[in-house]
């Protein structure tokens, strides 16, 4: 399919003049809407203003520009249907063989926190999507282009072949419909943003990077960022060294960052297979990392390390002693990078993102033939809703309990977290019975030489029996925090009270599956 006539109507003028100049050099007549035509005239590129074709200038404050039979007839006519061509001739309409459009920046506009309603409405493009959809529908005869990245390849193919292949046109048509679908979804989402669970849910994700494989080598994979989100997992993140990030790296990095967001002060989180295996809080980031690593150095092998303070030489050297998959921090000095270079395969990431994550975004989970959608379990649990069932926790004990409770929220259920001094001592994750989760956490602490005398325990859900608390109390645990709500709460309370320990009931569960 050759190109004799092209229509360009672009909000983003990047590369438009060069593209149009290349087309004209190949014998293509270029039509353009008013704003684009002005740019081309200024750049001395031959152009026919669209109003010469339609007989109308822009109407209604630029709301009506390209919506005209002379435009859409030229795009939608089927070149292999004689009646279509006869109607074009009868009305004096010439075919249009290429349509290049990029849309008003609606998503960027409504991404601002202070955008006015009227401004957002005026950024809803009508004519642009109509042009793209028409060209994409008729891609057997028309080349649809919706992004500057495609200008060069299309020109080069036309120069080499004097036509655009059906395969290229089909790929461009798919991209155009993806663009208009995403655009419409953004508008629908913004207009219906007050509906927590709309009748039709239309999230849009754009491919951000290809991945070598998924959870396992036989699975294909890619990472997609949600369009319109204020930020995302890799926004403003720079990789300084190491292998390309993997599917499992990104899952662990997300888990670690979500936990780190809830911790105050210098903090370190080490995650393995989606679960924290070591978490530390301290006066310095070096001490915090040392605590996190000491919490479970065996499980930390090959983990993802996330820090909320810059890394200096000593910390870089300490991290480099271990086998780590990923290190993530807001900065590194040159000496730290030198130390980390000894682990040249480790992915070292610097976090340049300063925009806050929106904690009200919803969690999605793919299930068989459907999608589960829920509020993110993000807002902090109110202290005034917690009940001290027994004991008299002082300020330090409260801090320990809340630290363990925060970590437990990010551990796969059934989840038990043992901690003391701003450090996790044992974590029991993903067990089908809660008593087994307690047993694993206690045994891990013992194997690693952690004393549990005076430690605290957090459970993500209630204890159905008193056996779990008794195991922990016998090991030295002095305080427990859990939601409560079991039929046997009285038995659990009696066991804790008899041991002279403290128990806080939060009234809120934190299952994570």
Secondary structure, DSSP 4 states (H G I P E B T S, - for coil): ---SEEEEEESS-TTHHHHHHHHHHTT-EEEE-HHHHHHHHHTT---EEHHHHHS---BTTTTBSS-SHHHHHHHH--TT-HHHHHHHHHTT-----EEEEE---HHHHHTSTT--HHHHHHT--SHHHHHHHHHHHTTTT-EEE-STHHHHHHHHHHHHHSS--HHHHHHHHHHHHHHHHHHHHHHHHHHTTT-TT-SS----EEEEEEES-SSSTTS-EEEEEETT-S--TTTTEEEEESSPP-HHHHHHHHHHHHHHTT--SSEEEEEETTEEEEEEE-SSHHHHHHHHHHH-TTTTTTEEEEESS-B-HHHHHHHHTS-EEEEEES-B-HHHHHHHTTSTTSEEEEE---SPP-TTPEEEEEETTEEEEEE-S-SPPPGGG-EEEES---HHHHHHHHHHHHHHTTSPSS-EEEESSSBEEEEE-S-SSHHHHHHHHHHHHHHTT---TT-EEEESS--SSSHHHHHHHHTT--EEEE----TTHHHHHHHHHHTT-EEEE-S------
